[in-house]
Amino acid sequence: GENVEQHPSTLSVQEGDSAVIKCTYSDSASNYFPWYKQELGKGPQLIIDIRSNVGEKKDQRIAVTLNKTAKHFSLHITETQPEDSAVYFCAAADNYGQNFVFGPGTRLSVLP
Amino acid sequence: SQTIHQWPATLVQPVGSPLSLECTVEGTSNPNLYWYRQAAGRGLQLLFYSVGIGQISSEVPQNLSASRPQDRQFILSSKKLLLSDSGFYLCAWSVPPEAFFGQGTRLTVV
């Protein structure tokens, strides 16, 4: 079955700097890669996703890149702000949503 | 627009008591529904998923069960809670491949 690894497990950056979180997956059938942000005591919120026919997607300060050949994808946050502090989860799934696997999460701390 | 309701938000239950957590989805038909558990500071553990009424798949054998009596209703139950059942329980819905989470239930078994 699918296996998703995520690094680093914790990340601290200064406000205004960039943050990068990387994930790898094992199943070549996966073609949908979402990223979730979970704030303390709340459910994960979908913040951006990418499908396998696209190499990069950007939404304001957040971007995701995908290298399907190498089976890895990354989340990039630029100009980080304290409100970006949260736990971020990557995931991999096929189009049928029956192989939805999450990474273990990255705790991001943005220091003022 | 689609919304997901999960309740209660917090729950404290004694060991050996029963459990019923409910999740409902609005604004979509025939979604895939999921129950996840998250231990403190840990990742998301898939417990159950359902692709239709009465269709439940269990990912982890344990003290819990799930039911889907209606298309947009998903219930997580236990007959007798254990201390190890404490955690943050999340319901999610999906119209493949996108998935969205509820706000979670913090369960503390004492």
Interface residues (C-beta under 8 A of the other chain):
Chain A: Y32 P34 Y36 G41 K42 G43 P44 Q45 L46 D49 F89 A91 A93 D94 N95 Y96 G97 Q98 F100 F102 G103 P104 G105
Chain B: Q6 N32 Y34 R42 G43 L44 L46 Y49 V51 L90 A92 S94 V95 P96 P97 E98 A99 F100 F101 G102 Q103 G104 R106
